[in-house]
């Protein structure tokens, strides 16, 4: 009976949270349910510096700005199911209380969306688990990250969808449902910060997500927005809940996302300018270095750019290869030096090591919060293979290696298991040696930055995680190294330009690549966004943002065309 009771509680809590969300949306005033006006569009497209200035000078009301972005959020939600907690009514109340939000701060009156993991006082932080429903009683006050945002003048107004494991490039759970790509609902917006990317692509302003294996970068690539994976200790992370407490083998970081690159840069500078080390003990007391921005923004400085064309596990698809080549050619036109990386350290070793460190508990923690019958996406389910008896796991390894004759896939199967503290220490030792190897390689090659695909594929179809789960090396590598990395959208999949060659043969691929390429179809993917990753070393946020700007400027007329928020007027609940 306990299993049945657990399942019934699960269904009840899922139903109640969805009903609560719908009631909060329905109860909003009529101004949130009308089409976007010319004034709304002007607000959405206005540079953030101008918008902050207008709010500070009372040229525009912060309540008017909130209503614009509340309207965008509601319509984006009807299109993509991107929202979890709707904070808009509470945000209106906060704006009427000048003591709670600093309307003279660097983010004065700017609505900010938050990944569902971030604690906002008086609201649940479910992380998509039904067992967390009702936990607002445990968090009556804002967490430190939200306090910092309000002190800066930002207005938290919605929280966004995610997968319960936080280990998926899809964003689906039983509590809130499936989040969809704004360009094509049959495809994922990315994960684990997919609700953020869907909202920002549709016309949101700025947001915050977390990244442990590409979780702000892949969503930006899949949905067509901008993100920056900060190095550990540069962005605050206090005041959150997670499905993997205590996981430090590949540390998760919280990081900014935005609809435009200018917004991303301004947001990052504003938060670091708030001295986040005074809100969160884990943040380094490292002030914003404008001189670094100026150094790398100087067009007289020619950059030495490493091009990571493949991780040697899954080669990039034609669409992702074309986007990378567009950036490469744009940089060449500007006179920058392009350096090949054929001699880079073994990137499969990073995938193997990272997978073992990230899942050192065999998936115990993220599964421990699940109730009986609670859905888990097919990719994260593979990590639960570690709970099986060792003889079963070993037979699986033997079958893949000797029957399927796939050494790479077999090695990952072998690593899907819980490990002892002694073995964990051993892997951390290897991680540090691997980081040192990359440190020496970067010094020897004298790179300023690297560019790479964020993923071998554009957005994946819904429920494709079971086969694409291990196709994460292009982002995961830089989590393991703890390098700063940003993603800019560059182009869209083109059914004519991005077809697989007629000579392409899945059977020649290793198992990881073959499983991923099952889903590459340029015709079905036509119109989906495609991004490129720009990578610096640890704590080089200023440099990476400056180079992202130079890349975007170099693209010129080929610069990415953002999703038009006017298209939201065609959305019906």
Secondary structure, 3 states (H helix, E strand, C coil): CHHHHHHHHHHHHHHHHHHHHHHHHHCCCHHHCCCCCHHHHHHHHCCHHHHHHHHHCCCCCHHHHHHHHHHHHHHHHHHHCCEEEECHHHHHHHHCCCCCCCCCCCCCCCEEEEECCECCCCCCCCCCCHHHCCHHHHCCCCCHHHHHHHHCCCEEEEEECCCCCCCCCCCEECCCEECCECCECCECCCCCCHHHHHHHHHCCCEEEEEECCCCCHHHHHHHCCEEEECCCCCCCCCCECCCCCCCCCCCCEEEEEECCHHHHHHHHHHHHHCCHHHCCCCCCCCCCCHHHHHHHHCCCCCCEEEEECECCCCECCHHHHHHHHHHHHHHHHCCCEEEECCCCCCHHHHHHHHHHHHCCCCCHHHHHCCCCCCCCCHHHHHHHHHHCCHHHHHHHHHHHHHHCCCHHHHHHHHHCCCCCHHHHHHHHHHHHHHHHHHHHHHHHHCCCEEEECCCCCCCCECCCHHHHCCCCHHHHHHHHHCCCEEEEEEEECCCCCCCCCCCCCHHHCCHHHHHHHCCCCCCCCCCCEEEEEEECCCCCHHHHHHHHHHHHHHHHHHCCCCCCHHHHHHCCC
